[in-house]
Amino acid sequence: MPPHAPRDLGHFREHDKFPKNAKTELNNSTQRHNLNYATTQIRLKRQGVVNELDDWQALREAGSTIKRDTLARLPELLEQFEENVTKRGGHVHWARDAKEASQIVTDLIKQTGETDVVKIKSMATQEIALNDVLEANGIHARETDLAELIVQLGDDFPSHIVVPAIHRNRAEIRDIFTANMPGAPADLTSEPADLAEASRTFLREQFMKAKVAISGCNFGIAETGSVSIVESEGNGRMCLTLPETLITVMGIEKILPKYEDLGVFMQLLPRSSTGERMNPYTSIWSGVTENDGPQDFHIVLVDNGRTAALSNEIGREALKCIRCSACLNVCPVYERAGGHAYGSVYPGPIGAILTPQLAGMDSADDVTASLPYASSLCGRCDEVCPVKIPITDVLLEMRHQKVENHRPLVEGAMFATIAQVWGHSTLWDKAVRMVALGRVLGGFNGVINKMPPPVSAWTNYRDVAVPPKKSFRQWFASDEAQQLLANARAEGIPSHKEEQN
């Protein structure tokens, strides 16, 4: 991936590489237990509601087609969206990166004179590190989504796209509430109903006094200038209706051409994200309506690397993502390593292909450059993605781009030598014969436990099978192999030449 021009990237390069993060997170037994239970339950629910639809694959194809069409016509659709938002009394702002987007939101809030705002769960605002920027400017943004509130009060970082606090259990949440939530009962229990009631009481006060709200956006409709939010709790609805000023932060890829397109995604998203036929709350608004809801509406359209991602024919498929998290819930790597291991606001398989494109892989040692390797390429993510993103194909493309643009010195020389051997049949035959020498390194258990550098980097963590006495070519030239082949042909198995004819 070619380096991007220097810019403020937000929450992308604040952590260590995936291998180091994963090694730490794998030792978190509580998190592994929580993730295993939660992702298993979500998978089962999702499969149940998907099986109810005879046209599920047709819906996936429709969603994929709509998103591809959108990305092909993105400039004209965004201009149409801006025109229709403006017609309805809204204000549209354009931001090239995280710094510009955060500054626009900060200035808009300062114009109101407010220092406390409420906020709906939003991946885009997490991406641009908006809360941190606001805090530095004397503005406190209170998260109102229950999971995001847990993360915020615990001074934590989200670990899942839909369920940011999935790594926490009830006892940990109770401790966070009693320690950091103003007004939390001293005798608060870890029962879900008690925790929900404590958060409801606290948040209701925040809603009633807030004059400014910040939201993300699930979908924007170019045809009407409408904006849509889907949620499960209703806290977002409170933010969208009570405050006087509403500021929505929207990634430019969230646009849809027509209002009728929303019907496709309203079937795909709930089933894929939470295993529901329909999400409990869907809010759609278009600009400003007199005496109804916020009277000052602003929408900030954020690029932050998305245009760069569009230039890659394979990589741009990641921009079809509707943030459902279905790929996280089936990924064996995510389930064991957890979301924090990815070091980005976008964890899991989608994060492994989206973050390197939005942030760029500026060097071989860049933290983003390790993400395309955070996968076993099992393909489960491809099967469940509601908009048919070929995640494994993009992972391979990202790996190719990383090596193409930032070839490691030692590994590059090694693989160049291997390529020469593979391209020369005589050399390859001699090399294969020499592999049998590796038998002297083998133990009595049939594996090689330790090999010299640089291969020791592999055997430090994995066993290597002891090589056979002969290569396949050597064995195939033996009398034993030829006799077996003759017997097979005598029994009616055709030769290679006979198959060709």
Secondary structure, DSSP 8 states (H G I E B T S, - for coil): -----S----TTSSS--HHHHHHHHTT-HHHHHHHHHHHHHHHHHHHHHHTT-TTHHHHHHHHHHHHHHHHHTHHHHHHHHHHHHHHTT-EEEEESSHHHHHHHHHHHHHHHT-SEEEE---HHHHHTTHHHHHHHTT-EEEE-SHHHHHHHHTT----SSS-TTTT--HHHHHHHHHHHSTT--TT--S-HHHHHHHHHHHHHHHHHH-SEEEE--SEEETTTTEEEEEESSSHHHHHHHSSSEEEEEEEGGGEES-GGGHHHHHHHHHHHHTS-SS-SEEEEE-S-BTTBS-SEEEEEEE-TTHHHHHTSTTGGGGGG-----HHHHH-HHHHHH-GGGG-SSS-HHHHHHHHHHHH---STT-GGGGGGGS-----HHHHH-TT---HHHHHHHHHHHHHHHS--HHHHHHHHHHHHHHT-HHHHHHHHHHHGGGGGG--TTSEE----TTTHHHHTTS-EE---SS-HHHHHTSHHHHHHHHHHHHTT---HHHHH-
